[in-house]
Amino acid sequence: MRDRILWILSLVFIAWMVWAETSFQFFEHDLAQGSALQPGAMALLGCAFLLPYGLVQIPVGWLLDRRQVDRLLLLGGVAAASFTLVFSRGESFQALLLSRAGMGLACAVAFPASGLLARRSLPQERFALAMGFTDSLLGLGATFAALMPLLIGSQNWRLLVQVQSLSLAVLVVLPLALLAWSRPSLKRSSSAPTSEPEGSPNPRQLLQGALMYAWGGGLLFGLGQYALISRLRGWNTDLQVQATLLLSLGISVSMVLSGALAKRPQRRSGLLLVGSLLATISLFALGSPAGGGELQRLAGAGLGLGIGTSVMAFPMAEEAAAPGKTAFVVALVNTCGTVSGGLMMLISGLLLQLSSAEGLPLAMGLYGVFTAAGIPLALWIKRSGPQLSGRH
């Protein structure tokens, strides 16, 4: 029961993390104007969260497999709320950069902890669905981030970030602190080792899962939830927000459905193939003139549905890992996605410094090739056949 409560709190932590990270795109223009920062500096601020967040997850996952999850979650929540508050008060570029990097470091515990808690508290056959639901919070958190500027405006970005810090403290840190002071018998039960089925690692399937999530993460974070394409095309704010909402909702729906279907390994290559084809077609549809925006909205939903199939990477990797390495493997796969996204975000920042006429063909070509890379990956997975670990 305690692991189930901790799992729910970790899901809230993840949703908050996506909200805090994604909302940056909606106030970065006001931040850049107020601090007189160039697009290259804003790109550094954008990836300052993702790169530390991704890189530190591997040692964090290793620790989670060996230490008490609740204490590490509490430590991460306190640090994330504190760095977020510091970011809201930052004046210089150095202060903003360091505090945002601190946010990424602190949030690194959330996703691998959630994967480990899902593995402990749910039956094995529900792990794929649980990870699909967990990763679908990327879409829900991004949807909330898109709605907030409509509710409170984007002019006072410092107030929004302060609200984020307070929300994390109330919704995650306080309940975790109460659990930490709960009965000792419950505390001991959370750290008791769980029995793991016997099995041997499968490096090829683990590599396939890592590449699959690097593909999805590079597209999702690199495109910046449409910030790149919308700026190069000169979209108005309403069209950007609406297309972003549909993209985020498409990701959420696709991740839940893919997680539900991915418990049968023979379905995964077909789902990824359909998803990569749909994402490629949708991406190139964005290159047309905006017009009334109907095509862009439809392409946003299609792109989200295609990207969402990358969530199948987690059950693939977990099956291929050695017993007792769930948090480590979840962290490894998530790191591939976030680092890929951070690197693509840096490239996007460089493209934004070009004029729209020069930047759009380069951006569409780069992301078109990257999106289409999911097709040979799906064919490789299909050719490999169901790579089942000894646990299945």
N, C-alpha and C positions, 0 to 999 in steps of 0.2 A: 504493500500500500504506500509506503514512504517513497519508494522508487517511482511509483506512478505520479505522486504529487510533485516530486522533483522533475519528472519528465514534463509535466504541464507547465511548471515554472520555467523550464528551459525553452519551451516553445514560446512563451511570452517574451523571454529574453531575445530570442531570434527575431520575432516580429518587431520588437523595439529596435534591434540592431539594423534591420533592413529599413525601417522608417528613418532612423537617424542618418544612415549612409545615403539613402536615396534622396532625402529631402534637400541635400546639398545642391543638387542641380537646379532646384527651384529658387534658391536664394543666392546662388553664386554670382549672378549678375549684380545684385545689390551689394554683395560683399566686395566684388571686384571694383565697383565704382567708389564705395566708401573707403577702401584701402588702397586705391590706385594700383591695382595688380594687373599684369598682362595675362593673356590667355595661357602662356606657358607656365606662369606661376600658379594659375588656377588649376591647370592640369596636375601639377605637383600636389596641390592641396587635395584634389580629388583622389589621386592614387595613394596619398599618404595614409589613408585608412586601409585600403585593400592590401597593399603589399605587406605591411607588418602583420595584419590580420591573417593573411595566408601563410606566411613563412613561419610564424610562431606556433601554428596549430599542430605541427608534427611533434615537437617536444611536449606540447600540452596534451595531445592525445596519448603519448607514451605515459605521461604522469597519471592521466585519468584511469588508465587500465590498472594502475598500481596504488592509487590513493583514493581517499574519500571524495566522491563527486560533489557532495553538498558543500564542502568547505571551499573547493576550487571554484564552484559556481558563485558562492557568496563573495569570494575575493575578486572575481572578475566583475561582478555586478557593482561592487563598491568602487572599483577603479574606473569602470566605464562611466558611472554617474559623475564621478569627480572630474575626470578629464573632459567630459561634455560640458560641465559647468565652467571649467577653465577656458575651453574653446569659446564659449559664449561671451567671455570677457576679454578675449585676446585682442590686442591692438596692432602688434607688429606681425609681419609675415612669419618670422621665426616662431613666435608664440602660437600662432594659428597652426603652423605646420607640426610642431612638436605635440600640441594637445590633440590634434586629429590623429596623429600616429599613435598616441597613447590610447585613444579610443579604440583603434583597431587592435592593438595588443591586448587590451582588456576584454574585448569581445571574442577573442579567439577561443575561449573556453566553451562558448555557448553551443556551437554546432556539434563538435565531437562528443560533448557531454550528453546532448540530446540523443545522438545515435546510440551511445552506450546504454542510456536509461531505457530507450525503446527496446533494445535487445534484451535487457534484463527483465522488463516488466510485461512484455508482450510475447505471444507464441512466435516461433521462428517463421511460420508461414505468413505472419502479418508484418514482418519487418519491412518488406518492400513497400507495402501500402503506408506504413508509418513514416518511412523516409520520403515518400511522395507527398504526404500531407505536410511533413516538416518543411520540405523544400518549397512547397507551394506558398509558404509564408513570404517568400521572396516577392510573389505577386501581390499578396494581400498587403504587406508592408509598404510596397511601392504605390499601391492604390491609395492607401491612407496618406502617404506623403504627397501625392498629387492633389488630394482633396483639401489638405490643410491650408494651402495658399488661398483657396477659394473661400475658406471659412474665416481665417484671421488675417489674410493678406500676406504678402511676401516682403513688405517694406521693412518691418522690424524683425529681422532674422535673429537677432540676439534673444528676443523674447521667446521665439519658437524653440531655440536650442535650450534655453533655461527650462521651458516646459518639458522638453524631452528628458532632461536630467532629473527633474522632479518625478516624472512618470516612472522612470526606471527604479528610482529609490522606493516609491510606494508599491509598485506592482511586483517587483522582483526582489529587491534587496531586503525589504522589511519581512516578507514571508520567509525568505531563506534564513534570516536571522532568528525568526521565531522557531523554525525547524531545528536550527543549530542548538537552541536552548531547550528543546523538547526532551522527553524522557530518555535516559541513557540507553535503555533497552532498544528503543527505536533507532538511536544513533548507531548502535553496534550492528543492527540488522542491515543498514544500508551499506556497510563496508564488508559484509560477509561475502566470500567468493561464491560465484554462481557456477554451476556445472556447465561445462562446454562440451558439445559433442566432439568426437574424435574426427580428425580430418587432416589432409595434407594441403599445403599452400599451392596455389596455381598462379605462377607469375604472369603467364600470358593473359589470363582473364583479368588479373589485377591491372595490368598495363592497359587493356582495352577499356576498363572502367575509368581509369585516370584520364585517358585521351578523350573519352566521351564527355566527361565533365569539363575538361579544359575547352572543348569545343563550345559547350553551352555557356560556360562562364565568360569566355572571351567575347562571345556575341552580346550577352546580356549587359555586362559591365562596360565593355568597350563602346557599344553604341550609346551608353549612358542613358538608357531608357528614352531614346530618341533625341537627346540633347544635341548630338552631333549632326544627324541628318536634318533636324528641324532648323538648326541655325544656318547650315549651308544652303538650305532651300528657302530660308526666310519665312518660315511658318509663323502665323500669329500665335499668341499665347493660348487661346482657346483650343485651336487645333492640336497644339502640342500636348496640352493636358488631356484632351479627349482621346487622342491616339495612344498616349501613355497609359491611360486607364484601361483601354481595350487590350493593349499589350500585356499589362500586368494581370488582368483577369484571365487572358488566354494562357499565360504561364501557369497560373494557379490551377485552372481546370485541367490542363494537359498533365501537370505533375501528379495530380491525384489519380487521374485515369491511368497514366503510365505506371504509377506505383502499384495500382490494383492489378494491372495486367502483367507486370514484370515478374510476378512470383513464378511464372512459367517461363523458364529460360528460352525456350524455342520461339517465343514471341518478340524478344528484345530486338533482334536485328531488323525485323520487319517494321517495328514501331520507329526505330531510329531512322530507317530509310525513308519512311513516309514523312517523318518530322523534318529531316534535312531537306528533302525536296520541297516541302511546303514553306520552310523558312527561306530557302533560296529564291523561290518564286515571289514570295512576299517582299523580300528585301529589294529586289530589282523593281518591283512595282512602286517603290518609294522614289525612284528616280524620275517619275513623271511629274509634270507641273501639278501644283497643289489643287488648282481648280476649286471646287466646292469642298474638297477634303474627304469625300466619301471613299475614294480609293485608298487614301492614306489610313483611314480608320479601319477599313477592311484588312489592309495589309498589316496593320498593327496587331489585330487579333490573330491573323495567320502566322505572323512571326512568333508571337507568344506561344501558340499551340505547337509550333515546330521546336522551339528552344526547350520547351518543357519536357520533351522526351529524354533529355540528358539526365534526368533524375534517376534513370535506371542504372546509372553508374554505381550507386551505393549498394544495392543488393548484389550486383555483380562482384564488386570488390569485397564485400563482406563474406560472400561464399568462397571467394578465392583465398582469403586470408587464413593464417594459422589460428587455431583456437585461442581465445583470450586476447585478441588484438583488435577488437571491434572499434574502440575509440581511436586507436592509432590509424587504422585503415580509413575510417570516415574522415579523419583529419587530413590524411594524405590526399584523398580524392578531392576534398573541398579546397585544399591548398592549390591543387592543379587548376581548379576553376577560378579561384580568386587571383592567383598570380597571373594567369593568362588574361583575365579581365583587366588587371592593373596595367599590364604591358600594353594591351590594346587601348586602354584609356590614355596612356601617355602618347601613343601614336595619334589618337584622336585629337589631343590638345595641339599637336604640331600641325595637323591638318586644318584646325580651326584658325590658325594664324595665316593661312592662305586665303585668297579671295574665293568667293563662292564658285566662280567659274573654274578655278583650278582645283579647289578642294573637293568638289562633288565627284568628278570622275575618279580621282584617286581613292576617295573614301568608298565609293560604290564598288570599285574594282577590288580593293583590299578586302572589304567585308564580304563581297560576293565569293571570292576564292575561299575565304575562311569558312563561310557558311556551307559551300558545296563540299568542303572536306569531310562533312558528316556522311556523305554518300559512300566513298571508298571505305570509311571506317565501318559502316553498317555491313557492307559486303564482306569485309574481313571477319567480322564477328559471325556472320552467317556461314562463311566458309569454315571457320574454326569449329562450328557445331556447338551444341550445348556444353559449355565448359563447367561441369558440375564438380564441386568440391566433395570431399569424403563425407561431409555433413549432410549431403542430399543423395 
